[in-house]
Amino acid sequence: MKLGSYEVKLEKKVRVTGWEATTISLLAILTGLALMGLIFLQDGVHPLTGYRAIFSYAFANQFGLPLTINRSIFILLCTCAFIVPMRAGLWNIGMAGQLYGGALVAFAVALALGAKGSQNPTLPPGIIIALMMLGALLGGAVIGAIPGFLKGWFNTNEIVVSMMLNSIVFWLIAYMIKEGGPFMGGGGEGEGFKLSESIYPPMALGGTFTIPIALGLAALLYFMFAKTTLGYQIKAFGLSPSAAKYAGISPHKVPLLVFILGGMFAGLAGFHYFAAVPGVYKIPLNYGDFGDLSFYGIICGLISQGNPLAAIPIALLFGGLTNGGRFVQGQLQLGYGIDYALLGVLMITLVAFQFFYRNTIVWKKMEREP
């Protein structure tokens, strides 16, 4: 394309440096927040007032900060669930079903061991909590293994399969907690049974003990991709499945493996929010909201370019915005859904800026003809 004496064209980027990725992400976030400022203005609120209320509640309030951290850990685990298949060139859209599966198995373990409501469990609390976590990992892995197996052996579309599983497990939970299933609460309130107080998980770093576990797993995942043979094989498969097969990497096992790992991260997210966050300790009536929240893992994974360590501050930002956005809606008497509008604008902007990760706009001055 010609603009005056310049020729403008697009060039594909061979690689993106860390500084370039950081700069693009920051510009995308600032652009999204600036666009959201227009919505604040439409409601008669100065954008600085709105953002000050959001960030002060989410990151500097004694009640808002714990909620932000808990939500951020949930998003971080869902982001890791997306990143592992992403590095293999596959799309895990099934974090919702996988976290539901993890929660179901975790609560099945508690139920089987007599830890329902005020009942005394048959085993020491520490053992039950450990078994619940293992159950959550297993439940998420089983749900994740289905699209991975079908992709590896039958080349099915992993997006379609995982989306169908999301719906199947969503309604399975509905049966278990509301329609006569064994997970029903005692009062018929349409929620799962509440865990016994004796197996409330311990706290760490001022929050639930799953916080250091999630941060450690993100670091371990980074190490796996950077230093191990398994990480290299996954990345090689993602760059070129045919070349990876020629190098001896199994085209069947890699999709299965990455979806199992992704499902385990999502299953742990289900344990974190339903069984480890103070004030919850049950599968609540609004469990579908957490399934919707898991999709922010896709956006965080794309922004971080598949880097688990870079995903940590991004998950913290999204956790704060989802938390503070809901708070500011009531405090400033904004229109209903302002929190969803904020995240929607931000997500669209961040997805649009993906263009700059892969392309460079080149301006070249044309030489005048003699």
C-alpha positions in Angstrom: 0.0 0.0 0.0 1.3 3.5 -0.9 0.8 6.5 1.4 2.4 9.6 -0.2 6.0 8.9 -0.8 6.0 5.8 1.5 5.2 2.2 0.9 3.5 0.5 3.8 3.6 -3.3 4.0 3.3 -6.1 6.5 6.1 -8.5 7.4 5.8 -11.7 9.4 7.8 -11.8 12.6 10.2 -14.7 12.9 10.3 -14.3 16.7 9.1 -11.9 19.4 11.5 -10.9 22.1 10.4 -10.6 25.7 10.6 -6.8 25.7 8.5 -6.7 22.5 5.8 -9.0 24.0 5.8 -6.9 27.2 5.5 -3.6 25.3 2.7 -4.9 23.1 0.8 -6.3 26.2 1.1 -3.1 28.1 -0.1 -1.0 25.1 -3.0 -3.4 24.7 -4.0 -3.1 28.3 -3.7 0.7 28.3 -5.7 0.9 25.1 -8.5 -1.3 26.5 -8.7 0.8 29.7 -8.8 4.0 27.6 -11.7 2.6 25.6 -13.5 1.5 28.8 -13.2 5.1 30.0 -15.7 6.0 27.3 -18.3 3.7 29.0 -17.6 5.4 32.4 -18.2 8.8 30.7 -21.4 7.6 29.3 -22.6 6.8 32.8 -21.5 10.2 34.1 -18.4 9.0 35.9 -14.9 10.3 35.4 -12.7 7.4 34.2 -10.1 8.2 36.8 -12.7 8.0 39.5 -13.9 4.7 38.2 -10.5 3.1 37.9 -9.4 4.5 41.3 -12.4 2.7 42.9 -11.7 -0.5 41.1 -8.0 -0.7 41.8 -8.2 0.5 45.4 -10.8 -2.1 46.3 -9.1 -4.9 44.4 -5.6 -4.3 45.5 -5.6 -2.1 48.6 -8.7 -3.1 50.5 -8.5 -5.5 53.4 -11.7 -7.3 52.1 -11.1 -6.9 48.4 -7.5 -8.0 48.3 -8.0 -11.6 49.5 -10.9 -12.0 47.0 -8.6 -10.8 44.3 -5.8 -13.2 45.2 -8.1 -16.2 45.4 -9.7 -15.3 42.0 -6.3 -14.7 40.5 -5.0 -18.1 41.5 -8.1 -19.7 40.0 -7.5 -17.8 36.7 -3.7 -18.7 36.8 -4.5 -22.4 37.1 -7.0 -22.2 34.2 -4.3 -20.3 32.2 -1.8 -23.1 32.8 -4.5 -25.6 31.7 -4.7 -23.7 28.5 -1.0 -23.1 28.0 0.2 -26.7 28.0 -1.9 -27.8 25.0 -1.3 -24.3 23.4 2.4 -25.0 23.3 1.6 -28.2 21.4 -0.5 -26.2 18.9 -3.8 -27.4 20.4 -6.7 -25.4 21.9 -8.0 -26.4 25.2 -11.5 -24.8 25.5 -12.6 -27.3 28.1 -11.3 -25.8 31.3 -14.9 -25.4 32.6 -15.7 -29.1 32.2 -12.3 -30.2 33.6 -12.6 -28.0 36.7 -16.2 -29.3 37.2 -14.8 -32.9 36.9 -12.1 -32.1 39.4 -14.6 -30.7 41.9 -17.0 -33.6 41.5 -14.3 -36.2 42.3 -12.9 -34.1 45.2 -16.3 -33.9 46.8 -16.9 -37.6 46.1 -13.8 -38.4 48.1 -15.1 -36.3 51.0 -18.5 -37.9 50.8 -17.1 -41.4 50.7 -14.9 -40.7 53.8 -17.8 -39.3 55.8 -16.8 -35.6 55.7 -20.2 -34.2 54.8 -21.5 -31.3 56.8 -20.9 -31.7 60.5 -20.2 -35.4 60.3 -16.8 -36.6 61.6 -14.6 -38.0 58.8 -13.2 -41.5 59.2 -9.6 -40.4 58.5 -7.4 -37.6 59.7 -8.2 -34.3 58.0 -4.7 -34.0 56.5 -5.1 -37.3 54.7 -8.6 -36.4 53.5 -7.5 -33.0 52.1 -4.6 -34.7 50.3 -6.9 -37.4 48.9 -9.4 -34.6 47.7 -6.6 -32.9 45.9 -5.5 -36.1 44.2 -9.1 -36.7 43.3 -9.4 -33.2 41.8 -6.3 -33.8 39.7 -7.6 -37.2 38.6 -11.1 -35.9 37.8 -9.7 -33.0 35.7 -7.2 -35.4 34.0 -9.9 -37.9 33.0 -12.1 -35.2 31.4 -9.1 -33.7 29.7 -7.9 -37.0 28.4 -11.0 -37.5 26.3 -10.4 -34.7 23.7 -6.6 -35.5 23.9 -7.2 -39.2 23.0 -9.7 -38.5 20.3 -7.3 -35.9 18.8 -4.3 -38.1 18.9 -5.8 -41.3 17.5 -8.7 -40.0 15.4 -7.7 -36.4 14.6 -11.1 -35.0 15.9 -11.5 -31.3 16.5 -10.4 -30.8 20.1 -12.4 -27.5 20.4 -15.7 -29.1 19.5 -15.1 -32.2 21.8 -14.0 -30.1 24.8 -16.9 -27.7 24.4 -19.4 -30.6 24.3 -17.8 -32.0 27.5 -18.2 -28.7 29.2 -22.0 -28.9 28.7 -22.2 -32.6 29.7 -20.3 -32.1 33.0 -22.2 -28.9 33.7 -25.5 -30.8 33.7 -23.9 -33.7 35.6 -23.2 -31.3 38.5 -26.8 -30.0 38.3 -28.0 -33.5 38.8 -25.6 -34.2 41.6 -26.4 -31.1 43.7 -30.0 -30.3 42.8 -31.9 -33.2 41.1 -31.7 -35.9 43.7 -28.0 -36.7 43.4 -25.9 -37.7 46.4 -24.2 -34.3 46.6 -27.4 -32.4 47.6 -27.2 -30.1 50.6 -29.3 -30.8 53.7 -31.7 -27.8 53.2 -32.7 -28.4 49.6 -31.2 -25.0 48.7 -30.0 -26.3 45.3 -26.3 -26.3 46.4 -23.9 -29.1 47.1 -23.3 -30.2 50.7 -20.9 -28.1 52.8 -17.6 -29.7 53.9 -17.1 -30.5 57.5 -15.2 -27.8 59.4 -12.6 -30.3 60.5 -11.3 -30.6 56.9 -11.2 -26.9 56.0 -7.7 -26.6 54.3 -4.9 -24.7 56.1 -4.0 -21.2 55.2 -0.7 -20.0 53.8 0.7 -16.6 52.7 -2.4 -14.9 54.1 -4.7 -17.0 52.0 -5.5 -20.6 51.1 -2.6 -23.0 50.9 -3.3 -23.5 47.2 -1.7 -20.1 46.5 2.0 -21.2 46.9 1.1 -24.5 45.2 -0.3 -22.8 42.1 2.7 -20.4 42.0 5.1 -23.3 42.3 3.3 -25.3 39.6 3.6 -22.3 37.2 7.3 -22.1 37.9 7.6 -25.9 37.4 5.8 -25.6 34.1 8.1 -22.9 32.9 11.1 -25.1 33.8 9.6 -28.0 31.9 9.3 -26.0 28.7 12.7 -24.4 29.1 14.9 -27.2 30.3 13.4 -30.7 29.8 13.1 -33.1 26.9 9.4 -33.4 27.4 9.0 -29.6 27.1 11.1 -29.7 23.9 9.0 -32.5 22.4 5.8 -30.6 23.1 7.1 -27.4 21.6 8.5 -29.3 18.6 5.1 -30.9 18.0 3.4 -27.5 18.2 5.8 -26.0 15.6 5.4 -28.8 13.1 3.6 -32.1 13.9 5.0 -33.8 10.7 8.6 -32.8 11.5 8.1 -33.9 15.1 6.9 -37.3 13.9 9.9 -37.6 11.6 12.1 -36.9 14.7 10.5 -39.8 16.6 7.9 -37.8 18.6 4.6 -39.7 18.9 1.7 -37.8 17.2 -0.7 -39.9 19.4 0.8 -39.5 22.8 1.6 -35.7 22.7 -2.1 -34.6 22.3 -3.1 -37.1 25.0 -0.4 -36.0 27.4 -0.9 -32.2 27.1 -4.6 -32.5 27.6 -4.1 -34.7 30.6 -1.7 -32.1 32.1 -4.1 -29.3 31.2 -7.0 -31.2 32.8 -5.0 -31.6 36.0 -4.4 -27.9 36.3 -8.1 -27.2 35.7 -9.1 -29.9 38.2 -6.9 -28.2 40.8 -8.6 -24.9 40.0 -11.9 -26.7 40.9 -10.5 -27.9 44.2 -9.1 -24.4 44.9 -12.3 -22.5 44.6 -14.9 -25.0 45.8 -13.0 -26.7 48.6 -10.2 -24.4 49.7 -11.4 -20.8 49.6 -12.8 -19.6 52.9 -16.5 -18.9 52.9 -17.2 -21.4 50.1 -16.3 -25.1 50.9 -19.1 -26.4 48.7 -20.2 -26.5 45.1 -22.4 -23.4 45.1 -25.6 -22.7 43.2 -23.7 -20.3 40.9 -21.0 -22.8 39.9 -21.6 -21.9 36.3 -20.1 -18.5 37.0 -16.7 -20.1 37.8 -16.9 -22.1 34.5 -17.4 -18.8 32.7 -14.5 -17.3 34.6 -12.2 -20.1 33.5 -12.3 -18.8 29.9 -10.2 -15.8 31.0 -7.4 -18.4 31.1 -7.5 -18.3 27.3 -7.0 -14.6 27.2 -4.2 -14.7 29.8 -2.5 -17.6 27.9 -2.6 -15.6 24.7 -1.3 -12.4 26.3 1.5 -14.2 28.1 2.4 -16.0 24.8 2.4 -19.3 26.6 4.8 -18.2 29.3 3.6 -19.5 32.7 5.6 -17.0 34.7 4.4 -14.1 32.6 0.9 -15.4 33.2 1.1 -14.7 36.9 0.9 -10.8 36.9 -1.7 -11.0 34.0 -3.9 -13.4 36.0 -3.5 -11.0 39.0 -4.7 -8.1 36.8 -7.7 -10.0 35.6 -8.5 -11.2 39.0 -8.5 -7.6 40.3 -10.6 -6.3 37.4 -13.3 -8.9 37.8 -13.4 -8.4 41.5 -13.1 -4.6 41.5 -15.5 -4.2 38.5 -18.3 -5.9 40.4 -17.6 -3.7 43.5 -17.5 -0.4 41.6 -20.8 -1.2 39.9 -22.6 -0.9 43.2 -20.4 1.8 44.8 -20.8 4.3 41.9 -24.3 3.2 40.9 -23.3 2.3 37.4 -25.5 0.4 35.0 -25.9 -3.4 35.4 -23.1 -5.4 33.7 -20.5 -2.7 33.8 -18.0 -5.3 35.1 -18.6 -7.6 32.1 -18.4 -4.6 29.7 -15.0 -3.7 31.2 -13.6 -7.2 30.7 -15.3 -7.5 27.3 -13.7 -4.4 26.0 -10.3 -5.4 27.5 -10.5 -8.9 26.0 -11.4 -7.6 22.5 -8.5 -5.1 22.6 -6.1 -7.8 23.8 -7.1 -10.2 21.1 -6.8 -7.5 18.5 -3.3 -6.7 19.6 -2.4 -10.4 18.9 -1.9 -9.1 15.4 1.3 -7.2 16.5 2.8 -10.4 18.0 3.0 -11.9 14.5 3.3 -9.0 12.2 5.4 -5.9 11.8 4.3 -2.8 9.9 7.1 -1.6 7.7 7.3 2.0 6.3 9.7 2.3 3.4 10.4 5.6 1.6 10.1 5.1 -2.1 12.8 6.3 -4.4 11.8 8.9 -6.9 11.9 7.9 -10.5 14.5 9.8 -12.5 
